[in-house]
Every structure is written in structure tokens, then in C-alpha cells.
């Protein structure tokens, strides 16, 4: 079992399902989280969430500390933007945003094209940092879609690789009968 510290900024159900499916035990970061948990964790997952990454400044120092002690970190969407900002990537607001489930991205090394789910209004600029690789880019506007560190275990993706961009958001609707007959 892999112990993961989840920094939940607005995590969707699909992320929880995929982490559990991939043998992860999730410890969610909360105000009451005990610092002793850091001795137990094997990795960090920084989730997606709504809005501007600068509204989540209270998490920056925690993430910086986790990076400093080189705990393997994965992030998506908002988490990707936060990791980029912490690592001095330039940041900008997209004119129209990237929204939808048919967003083509390309791996710049093998030229393989993937269709991803996207839902964000902000993005990182490719600053060509020597300690980072930017493996994926958008075929719509050439914006970077991933960063991974060469010097530490850090990988992030701008889109939603969990593939649950919306269909599972209202899954609790099907609990209707259970609520009536409880």
C-alpha cells in the first residue's frame, strides 16, 4: 500500500477512485492534520480545483517543504499551475480558457497525440527551465501541458488524466432510493 498525502483543492471523485485502484491509501490534508503523518507518506498528490492558483497561497509553504524533502509529487490542473508558480514559471490567463473533453495534446518527444479533458482559464508559459522537461503541449495553442523535474520526483499535468471530467459528478443521484428506504 502506498501512502499518499492528498492536497485537496477541489478533487473530483475520479481521482480518489484511481488513487485507490492504484494501491494508494489516501491521507487528506486538513486543518487538523498531524505533522507526524509526514513520516508515513510515500507521495503527494495535489488536486485540481476551481479558480486562480494565487488564491491558494496558504498551501505554497506546505508544498515547498514537501518538495524540499523530495517527497514524490504528482499534480493535475490547479495543482500543476501551483507547482509551476512555485518553480518560477511565468503564469498567464488564457483568452478563452481550455474547456471540454476533446482537447488534443502531443508528446513532444515521440509525437504521439492524446485527447485530454481540460477545464482551466490559466496556464504556465514555457520558460525553458533547465531543471524541467515539458513533455506535452496543446495542439490548439501550443501551451505547455506538463512539467516534470529532472532533479526531484515531481510531475504535473495541466489537464484531467483521471478522465472523469463530468459524468460522475452527480453519481449520488442514484442514491435516491437508498435515502428513502433507510
Residue pairs with C-beta under 8 A, 6 or more apart in sequence:
1 23
1 24
1 25
2 22
2 23
2 24
2 25
2 42
2 43
3 24
3 25
3 27
3 40
3 41
3 42
3 43
4 19
4 24
4 25
4 26
4 27
4 41
4 42
4 43
4 44
4 45
5 27
5 28
5 29
5 37
5 38
5 41
5 43
5 44
5 45
5 66
5 71
6 19
6 26
6 27
6 28
6 29
6 44
6 45
6 47
7 29
7 44
7 45
7 46
7 47
7 59
7 62
7 63
7 79
8 28
8 29
8 47
8 49
9 46
9 47
9 48
9 49
9 56
9 59
9 78
9 79
9 82
10 47
10 48
10 49
10 50
10 78
11 47
11 48
11 49
12 47
12 48
12 160
12 162
12 164
12 165
12 168
12 169
13 164
13 168
13 169
13 171
14 160
14 162
14 163
14 164
14 168
15 45
15 47
15 48
15 76
15 162
15 164
16 26
17 162
17 164
18 162
19 26
19 45
20 26
24 43
24 45
27 33
27 37
27 40
27 41
29 62
38 69
38 71
41 71
42 71
42 72
43 71
43 72
43 73
43 74
44 63
44 66
44 71
44 72
44 73
44 74
45 73
45 74
45 75
45 79
46 59
46 63
46 73
46 74
46 75
46 76
46 78
46 79
46 80
46 82
46 83
46 156
47 75
47 76
47 77
47 78
47 79
48 76
48 77
48 78
48 79
48 119
48 160
49 56
49 77
49 78
49 79
50 78
51 78
52 122
53 78
53 81
53 82
53 85
53 91
53 122
54 85
56 78
56 82
59 82
60 82
60 85
60 86
63 73
63 82
63 83
63 86
64 86
66 73
67 73
67 86
67 152
67 154
70 152
70 153
71 153
72 153
72 154
73 83
73 153
73 154
73 155
73 156
74 155
74 156
75 82
75 83
75 155
75 156
75 157
76 156
76 157
76 158
76 159
76 160
76 161
76 162
77 119
77 120
77 157
77 158
77 159
77 160
78 120
79 156
80 124
80 146
80 147
80 156
80 157
80 158
81 91
81 120
81 122
81 123
81 124
81 158
83 147
83 154
83 156
84 91
84 124
84 147
84 156
85 91
85 124
87 129
87 131
87 132
87 147
87 149
88 127
88 129
89 124
89 125
89 127
89 129
89 147
90 124
90 125
90 127
91 122
91 123
91 124
91 125
92 122
92 123
92 125
93 121
93 122
94 120
94 121
94 122
94 123
94 141
94 143
97 120
97 121
98 118
98 119
98 120
98 123
98 138
98 140
98 143
98 158
98 159
99 118
99 119
99 120
100 117
100 118
100 119
101 115
101 117
101 165
101 166
102 115
103 115
103 116
103 117
103 118
103 138
103 140
103 159
104 113
104 114
104 115
104 116
104 138
104 139
104 140
105 113
105 114
105 115
105 116
105 136
105 137
105 138
105 139
105 145
105 159
106 112
106 113
106 114
106 136
106 137
106 139
107 113
107 114
107 135
107 136
108 134
108 135
108 136
108 137
109 135
113 139
114 136
116 145
116 159
116 160
116 161
117 159
117 160
117 163
117 165
118 158
118 159
118 160
119 160
119 165
120 158
123 143
123 144
123 158
124 143
124 144
124 147
124 158
125 144
126 134
126 137
126 143
126 144
130 150
131 149
131 150
131 151
132 147
132 148
132 149
132 150
133 147
133 148
133 150
134 144
134 145
134 146
134 147
135 146
135 148
136 144
136 145
136 146
136 157
136 158
137 143
137 144
137 145
138 144
138 145
143 158
144 158
145 157
145 158
145 159
146 155
146 156
146 157
146 158
147 154
147 155
147 156
148 154
148 155
148 156
149 155
